[in-house]
Amino acid sequence: MTALEPLADGIRVLALRTPTLLPATHTNCYVVGRTGLTVIEPASPWPDEQDRLIEALEADGARVERILLTHHHPDHVGGALALRDALAARGHAAPIVAHATTRDLLVGTVVVDEVISDGDVLRCSGVDLHTLHTPGHAPGHVVLHDRSSGAVVAGDMVAGVGTILIDPFEGDLGHYLDSLERMRGLGASQLLPAHGDAIVHADAILGFYIAHRHQRSTQIQEALRTLGEVDALAIARQVYGAELPDAALPLASIQVTAHLLWLAKHGRAEGQVGGLWRAA
């Protein structure tokens, strides 16, 4: 029988297989509460995984009161409608809840029934989740802080496996760094990421994430000074070197572009015609 794994008082998890970016293969679905449950990230689009989640919730016996999405990416919302429909077929409604920006990004894909905002508190029958709007990876991203246990459901702000991609077409490195700083201010006991195991030593890990991004920006600026006028792909080859297989270079160049835009905003790089960049 599929069972929910306890992580903190009133917080449990079930990892669901999803079409996410390697090396991750699963997205964590967190179940919060005791007699009334909030299900965070019913993520899988595949019926067998959706059935596993329903089986685990039915074995638990508590009523699902809401379905919450941290942001709009497919590997986080893939099973939201299936879960809502399955619960409705069993005689009770559970609204899908997300930030207003996430709602707007999901128009035509997933109907969001209720909107949450920064500072909202969600009562989950014994666990209170405090909402923080944390844009950067995605514009409508939220994290949920249980002040009693100190646990933070972190979505894609951090990862227990792999890294966090900042896609400049929908994300923003500056916003991401600001959001990480906000998360540091929570004094979290553990971070519960969407991918991989729970992360302890939360402050140290968040500090590492921030320092790593600044270090990468410095490396990219140095590459511009060395290479002259080049595109993001050439910079990715220079910065990541032989450690990165050719198949991963397109994603690396997307990440580099996010850093280039941040450097340009701070007067340290200049974009040129044809997707080329140079040091400012």
C-alpha positions as a Markdown table, in Angstrom:
| # | Residue | x | y | z |
|---|---|---|---|---|
| 1 | Met | 0.0 | 0.0 | 0.0 |
| 2 | Thr | 1.2 | 3.5 | -0.8 |
| 3 | Ala | 1.7 | 5.6 | 2.4 |
| 4 | Leu | 2.5 | 9.2 | 3.2 |
| 5 | Glu | 5.9 | 9.6 | 4.8 |
| 6 | Pro | 6.0 | 11.8 | 7.9 |
| 7 | Leu | 8.5 | 14.7 | 7.9 |
| 8 | Ala | 7.3 | 17.1 | 10.6 |
| 9 | Asp | 4.3 | 17.3 | 12.9 |
| 10 | Gly | 1.3 | 17.5 | 10.6 |
| 11 | Ile | 3.4 | 17.4 | 7.4 |
| 12 | Arg | 3.9 | 14.3 | 5.2 |
| 13 | Val | 5.1 | 13.6 | 1.7 |
| 14 | Leu | 4.6 | 11.3 | -1.3 |
| 15 | Ala | 7.1 | 11.5 | -4.2 |
| 16 | Leu | 5.3 | 11.3 | -7.5 |
| 17 | Arg | 7.0 | 10.4 | -10.8 |
| 18 | Thr | 6.8 | 13.4 | -13.1 |
| 19 | Pro | 8.2 | 14.6 | -16.5 |
| 20 | Thr | 10.7 | 17.0 | -14.8 |
| 21 | Leu | 14.3 | 18.0 | -15.6 |
| 22 | Leu | 16.9 | 15.4 | -14.9 |
| 23 | Pro | 18.5 | 14.4 | -12.6 |
| 24 | Ala | 15.2 | 14.8 | -10.8 |
| 25 | Thr | 12.6 | 12.2 | -11.7 |
| 26 | His | 9.9 | 12.9 | -9.1 |
| 27 | Thr | 8.1 | 15.9 | -7.6 |
| 28 | Asn | 7.3 | 15.8 | -3.9 |
| 29 | Cys | 3.6 | 16.1 | -3.1 |
| 30 | Tyr | 3.3 | 17.5 | 0.5 |
| 31 | Val | 0.2 | 16.7 | 2.6 |
| 32 | Val | -0.4 | 19.2 | 5.5 |
| 33 | Gly | -2.9 | 18.9 | 8.3 |
| 34 | Arg | -4.5 | 16.4 | 10.5 |
| 35 | Thr | -8.3 | 16.1 | 10.1 |
| 36 | Gly | -8.5 | 18.6 | 7.2 |
| 37 | Leu | -5.7 | 18.4 | 4.6 |
| 38 | Thr | -4.0 | 20.7 | 2.2 |
| 39 | Val | -2.4 | 18.8 | -0.7 |
| 40 | Ile | 0.6 | 20.7 | -2.2 |
| 41 | Glu | 1.7 | 19.8 | -5.7 |
| 42 | Pro | -0.4 | 16.9 | -6.9 |
| 43 | Ala | 2.1 | 16.9 | -9.7 |
| 44 | Ser | 2.0 | 13.9 | -11.9 |
| 45 | Pro | 0.1 | 13.8 | -15.2 |
| 46 | Trp | 0.2 | 10.0 | -15.3 |
| 47 | Pro | -2.9 | 8.0 | -14.1 |
| 48 | Asp | -0.9 | 5.4 | -12.2 |
| 49 | Glu | 0.8 | 8.0 | -10.1 |
| 50 | Gln | -2.5 | 9.9 | -9.6 |
| 51 | Asp | -4.0 | 6.6 | -8.3 |
| 52 | Arg | -1.1 | 6.3 | -5.9 |
| 53 | Leu | -1.9 | 9.7 | -4.4 |
| 54 | Ile | -5.6 | 8.9 | -4.1 |
| 55 | Glu | -4.8 | 5.6 | -2.5 |
| 56 | Ala | -2.5 | 7.3 | 0.1 |
| 57 | Leu | -5.1 | 10.0 | 0.9 |
| 58 | Glu | -7.9 | 7.4 | 1.2 |
| 59 | Ala | -5.7 | 5.3 | 3.6 |
| 60 | Asp | -5.1 | 8.4 | 5.7 |
| 61 | Gly | -8.8 | 9.0 | 6.0 |
| 62 | Ala | -8.8 | 12.7 | 6.5 |
| 63 | Arg | -10.7 | 15.1 | 4.3 |
| 64 | Val | -8.8 | 17.1 | 1.6 |
| 65 | Glu | -9.8 | 20.8 | 2.0 |
| 66 | Arg | -7.7 | 22.4 | -0.6 |
| 67 | Ile | -5.2 | 21.7 | -3.4 |
| 68 | Leu | -2.3 | 24.2 | -3.5 |
| 69 | Leu | 0.2 | 24.9 | -6.3 |
| 70 | Thr | 3.5 | 26.7 | -5.6 |
| 71 | His | 3.8 | 27.8 | -9.2 |
| 72 | His | 2.7 | 27.0 | -12.7 |
| 73 | His | 5.3 | 24.6 | -14.2 |
| 74 | Pro | 3.9 | 21.3 | -15.6 |
| 75 | Asp | 5.8 | 19.1 | -13.2 |
| 76 | His | 4.0 | 20.8 | -10.3 |
| 77 | Val | 0.4 | 21.0 | -11.6 |
| 78 | Gly | 0.1 | 17.9 | -13.8 |
| 79 | Gly | -2.3 | 16.1 | -11.4 |
| 80 | Ala | -4.3 | 19.0 | -9.9 |
| 81 | Leu | -7.4 | 18.7 | -12.0 |
| 82 | Ala | -7.4 | 14.9 | -11.8 |
| 83 | Leu | -7.2 | 15.1 | -8.0 |
| 84 | Arg | -10.0 | 17.7 | -7.8 |
| 85 | Asp | -12.2 | 15.6 | -10.0 |
| 86 | Ala | -11.5 | 12.4 | -8.1 |
| 87 | Leu | -12.4 | 14.1 | -4.8 |
| 88 | Ala | -15.6 | 15.5 | -6.3 |
| 89 | Ala | -16.5 | 12.0 | -7.5 |
| 90 | Arg | -16.2 | 11.0 | -3.8 |
| 91 | Gly | -18.6 | 13.7 | -2.7 |
| 92 | His | -16.6 | 16.7 | -1.6 |
| 93 | Ala | -15.1 | 19.7 | -3.2 |
| 94 | Ala | -11.5 | 20.8 | -2.8 |
| 95 | Pro | -10.6 | 24.1 | -4.5 |
| 96 | Ile | -7.3 | 24.6 | -6.4 |
| 97 | Val | -5.4 | 27.5 | -4.8 |
| 98 | Ala | -2.5 | 29.5 | -6.1 |
| 99 | His | -1.0 | 33.0 | -6.4 |
| 100 | Ala | -2.9 | 35.3 | -8.8 |
| 101 | Thr | 0.1 | 35.3 | -11.2 |
| 102 | Thr | 0.1 | 31.5 | -11.3 |
| 103 | Arg | -3.6 | 31.6 | -11.9 |
| 104 | Asp | -3.2 | 33.8 | -14.9 |
| 105 | Leu | -0.3 | 31.7 | -16.3 |
| 106 | Leu | -2.5 | 28.6 | -16.1 |
| 107 | Val | -5.5 | 30.0 | -18.0 |
| 108 | Gly | -6.6 | 27.3 | -20.4 |
| 109 | Thr | -4.7 | 24.6 | -18.6 |
| 110 | Val | -5.7 | 24.5 | -14.9 |
| 111 | Val | -8.6 | 26.4 | -13.4 |
| 112 | Val | -7.5 | 28.0 | -10.1 |
| 113 | Asp | -10.5 | 28.5 | -7.8 |
| 114 | Glu | -9.0 | 30.6 | -5.1 |
| 115 | Val | -6.1 | 33.1 | -4.9 |
| 116 | Ile | -3.5 | 33.4 | -2.1 |
| 117 | Ser | -1.2 | 36.4 | -1.5 |
| 118 | Asp | 2.0 | 37.2 | 0.4 |
| 119 | Gly | 1.2 | 37.2 | 4.1 |
| 120 | Asp | -1.9 | 35.0 | 3.9 |
| 121 | Val | -2.2 | 32.3 | 6.6 |
| 122 | Leu | -3.8 | 28.9 | 5.6 |
| 123 | Arg | -5.3 | 27.0 | 8.5 |
| 124 | Cys | -4.7 | 23.3 | 8.0 |
| 125 | Ser | -6.3 | 21.7 | 11.0 |
| 126 | Gly | -3.5 | 22.0 | 13.5 |
| 127 | Val | -0.8 | 23.4 | 11.1 |
| 128 | Asp | -0.8 | 27.1 | 10.0 |
| 129 | Leu | 1.0 | 27.8 | 6.7 |
| 130 | His | 2.2 | 31.3 | 6.3 |
| 131 | Thr | 2.5 | 32.3 | 2.6 |
| 132 | Leu | 5.5 | 34.1 | 1.1 |
| 133 | His | 5.5 | 35.3 | -2.5 |
| 134 | Thr | 8.9 | 34.3 | -3.8 |
| 135 | Pro | 9.3 | 35.2 | -7.4 |
| 136 | Gly | 12.5 | 34.5 | -9.4 |
| 137 | His | 12.2 | 31.0 | -10.6 |
| 138 | Ala | 8.6 | 31.7 | -11.6 |
| 139 | Pro | 6.7 | 35.0 | -11.2 |
| 140 | Gly | 3.9 | 33.5 | -9.1 |
| 141 | His | 6.0 | 31.2 | -6.9 |
| 142 | Val | 5.1 | 30.9 | -3.3 |
| 143 | Val | 6.6 | 29.1 | -0.3 |
| 144 | Leu | 4.7 | 28.0 | 2.8 |
| 145 | His | 6.2 | 28.3 | 6.3 |
| 146 | Asp | 5.0 | 26.3 | 9.3 |
| 147 | Arg | 6.2 | 28.5 | 12.1 |
| 148 | Ser | 5.5 | 25.8 | 14.7 |
| 149 | Ser | 7.9 | 23.2 | 13.3 |
| 150 | Gly | 10.0 | 25.7 | 11.3 |
| 151 | Ala | 9.6 | 23.7 | 8.1 |
| 152 | Val | 9.3 | 25.5 | 4.8 |
| 153 | Val | 7.6 | 23.9 | 1.8 |
| 154 | Ala | 10.0 | 25.5 | -0.7 |
| 155 | Gly | 8.8 | 24.4 | -4.1 |
| 156 | Asp | 11.5 | 25.1 | -6.7 |
| 157 | Met | 13.4 | 27.7 | -4.7 |
| 158 | Val | 15.9 | 25.1 | -3.7 |
| 159 | Ala | 16.4 | 21.4 | -4.7 |
| 160 | Gly | 17.5 | 18.3 | -2.9 |
| 161 | Val | 18.6 | 16.9 | -6.2 |
| 162 | Gly | 19.8 | 18.8 | -9.3 |
| 163 | Thr | 19.9 | 22.6 | -9.5 |
| 164 | Ile | 17.4 | 25.5 | -9.9 |
| 165 | Leu | 17.0 | 26.8 | -13.4 |
| 166 | Ile | 16.3 | 30.5 | -13.8 |
| 167 | Asp | 14.8 | 30.9 | -17.3 |
| 168 | Pro | 15.0 | 34.6 | -18.3 |
| 169 | Phe | 11.9 | 34.4 | -20.4 |
| 170 | Glu | 9.8 | 33.9 | -17.2 |
| 171 | Gly | 12.1 | 34.2 | -14.3 |
| 172 | Asp | 14.5 | 36.9 | -12.9 |
| 173 | Leu | 17.8 | 36.3 | -11.2 |
| 174 | Gly | 17.5 | 39.5 | -9.1 |
| 175 | His | 14.1 | 38.6 | -7.9 |
| 176 | Tyr | 15.3 | 35.1 | -7.1 |
| 177 | Leu | 18.2 | 36.4 | -5.0 |
| 178 | Asp | 15.8 | 38.7 | -3.1 |
| 179 | Ser | 13.4 | 35.8 | -2.5 |
| 180 | Leu | 16.2 | 33.6 | -1.1 |
| 181 | Glu | 17.2 | 36.4 | 1.3 |
| 182 | Arg | 13.5 | 36.6 | 2.4 |
| 183 | Met | 13.6 | 32.9 | 3.1 |
| 184 | Arg | 16.8 | 33.2 | 5.1 |
| 185 | Gly | 14.9 | 35.6 | 7.4 |
| 186 | Leu | 12.4 | 32.8 | 8.3 |
| 187 | Gly | 14.9 | 30.9 | 10.5 |
| 188 | Ala | 13.7 | 27.7 | 8.9 |
| 189 | Ser | 14.5 | 24.3 | 10.6 |
| 190 | Gln | 14.3 | 22.5 | 7.3 |
| 191 | Leu | 13.5 | 23.2 | 3.7 |
| 192 | Leu | 11.1 | 20.8 | 1.9 |
| 193 | Pro | 11.9 | 21.1 | -1.8 |
| 194 | Ala | 9.8 | 19.9 | -4.7 |
| 195 | His | 12.6 | 17.6 | -5.9 |
| 196 | Gly | 14.8 | 15.5 | -3.6 |
| 197 | Asp | 15.1 | 15.0 | 0.1 |
| 198 | Ala | 14.4 | 17.4 | 2.9 |
| 199 | Ile | 17.2 | 19.9 | 3.4 |
| 200 | Val | 18.5 | 20.6 | 7.0 |
| 201 | His | 20.9 | 23.5 | 7.9 |
| 202 | Ala | 18.5 | 25.7 | 6.0 |
| 203 | Asp | 20.3 | 29.0 | 6.6 |
| 204 | Ala | 23.6 | 27.6 | 5.5 |
| 205 | Ile | 22.1 | 26.1 | 2.3 |
| 206 | Leu | 20.3 | 29.4 | 1.4 |
| 207 | Gly | 23.5 | 31.3 | 2.0 |
| 208 | Phe | 25.3 | 28.9 | -0.3 |
| 209 | Tyr | 22.7 | 29.4 | -3.0 |
| 210 | Ile | 23.1 | 33.1 | -2.8 |
| 211 | Ala | 26.9 | 33.0 | -2.8 |
| 212 | His | 27.0 | 30.5 | -5.7 |
| 213 | Arg | 24.8 | 32.7 | -7.9 |
| 214 | His | 27.1 | 35.7 | -7.2 |
| 215 | Gln | 30.2 | 33.6 | -7.9 |
| 216 | Arg | 28.7 | 32.4 | -11.2 |
| 217 | Ser | 27.9 | 36.0 | -12.2 |
| 218 | Thr | 31.6 | 36.9 | -11.5 |
| 219 | Gln | 32.8 | 34.0 | -13.6 |
| 220 | Ile | 30.5 | 35.1 | -16.5 |
| 221 | Gln | 31.8 | 38.6 | -16.3 |
| 222 | Glu | 35.4 | 37.3 | -16.4 |
| 223 | Ala | 34.5 | 35.2 | -19.4 |
| 224 | Leu | 33.3 | 38.3 | -21.2 |
| 225 | Arg | 36.5 | 40.1 | -20.5 |
| 226 | Thr | 38.5 | 37.1 | -21.8 |
| 227 | Leu | 36.4 | 36.2 | -24.9 |
| 228 | Gly | 35.3 | 39.6 | -26.0 |
| 229 | Glu | 32.0 | 39.9 | -27.8 |
| 230 | Val | 30.3 | 36.4 | -27.7 |
| 231 | Asp | 26.9 | 34.7 | -27.2 |
| 232 | Ala | 25.6 | 32.9 | -24.2 |
| 233 | Leu | 26.5 | 29.5 | -25.5 |
| 234 | Ala | 30.2 | 30.4 | -25.9 |
| 235 | Ile | 30.1 | 31.8 | -22.3 |
| 236 | Ala | 28.5 | 28.6 | -21.1 |
| 237 | Arg | 31.3 | 26.5 | -22.7 |
| 238 | Gln | 33.9 | 28.7 | -21.0 |
| 239 | Val | 32.3 | 28.8 | -17.6 |
| 240 | Tyr | 31.1 | 25.3 | -17.2 |
| 241 | Gly | 34.0 | 23.7 | -19.1 |
| 242 | Ala | 34.4 | 20.0 | -19.6 |
| 243 | Glu | 32.2 | 19.1 | -16.6 |
| 244 | Leu | 29.2 | 19.8 | -18.7 |
| 245 | Pro | 28.1 | 17.4 | -21.5 |
| 246 | Asp | 27.2 | 19.0 | -24.9 |
| 247 | Ala | 23.6 | 17.9 | -24.4 |
| 248 | Ala | 23.3 | 20.2 | -21.4 |
| 249 | Leu | 24.8 | 23.3 | -23.1 |
| 250 | Pro | 21.4 | 24.7 | -24.2 |
| 251 | Leu | 20.1 | 24.7 | -20.7 |
| 252 | Ala | 23.4 | 26.1 | -19.4 |
| 253 | Ser | 23.1 | 29.0 | -21.9 |
| 254 | Ile | 19.6 | 29.8 | -20.7 |
| 255 | Gln | 21.0 | 30.0 | -17.1 |
| 256 | Val | 23.9 | 32.1 | -18.4 |
| 257 | Thr | 21.5 | 34.5 | -20.1 |
| 258 | Ala | 19.7 | 35.1 | -16.8 |
| 259 | His | 23.1 | 36.1 | -15.2 |
| 260 | Leu | 23.9 | 38.3 | -18.2 |
| 261 | Leu | 20.6 | 40.2 | -17.8 |
| 262 | Trp | 21.4 | 40.6 | -14.1 |
| 263 | Leu | 24.9 | 41.9 | -14.9 |
| 264 | Ala | 23.5 | 44.3 | -17.5 |
| 265 | Lys | 21.1 | 45.7 | -15.0 |
| 266 | His | 24.0 | 46.4 | -12.6 |
| 267 | Gly | 26.1 | 47.9 | -15.4 |
| 268 | Arg | 28.6 | 45.0 | -15.7 |
| 269 | Ala | 27.6 | 43.7 | -19.1 |
| 270 | Glu | 26.1 | 45.0 | -22.4 |
| 271 | Gly | 23.9 | 43.2 | -24.8 |
| 272 | Gln | 24.7 | 43.6 | -28.5 |
| 273 | Val | 22.9 | 43.0 | -31.8 |
| 274 | Gly | 22.4 | 39.3 | -32.7 |
| 275 | Gly | 22.4 | 38.0 | -29.1 |
| 276 | Leu | 26.0 | 38.9 | -28.5 |
| 277 | Trp | 27.3 | 40.2 | -25.2 |
| 278 | Arg | 30.4 | 42.1 | -24.0 |
| 279 | Ala | 31.8 | 43.3 | -20.7 |
| 280 | Ala | 30.7 | 46.8 | -19.8 |
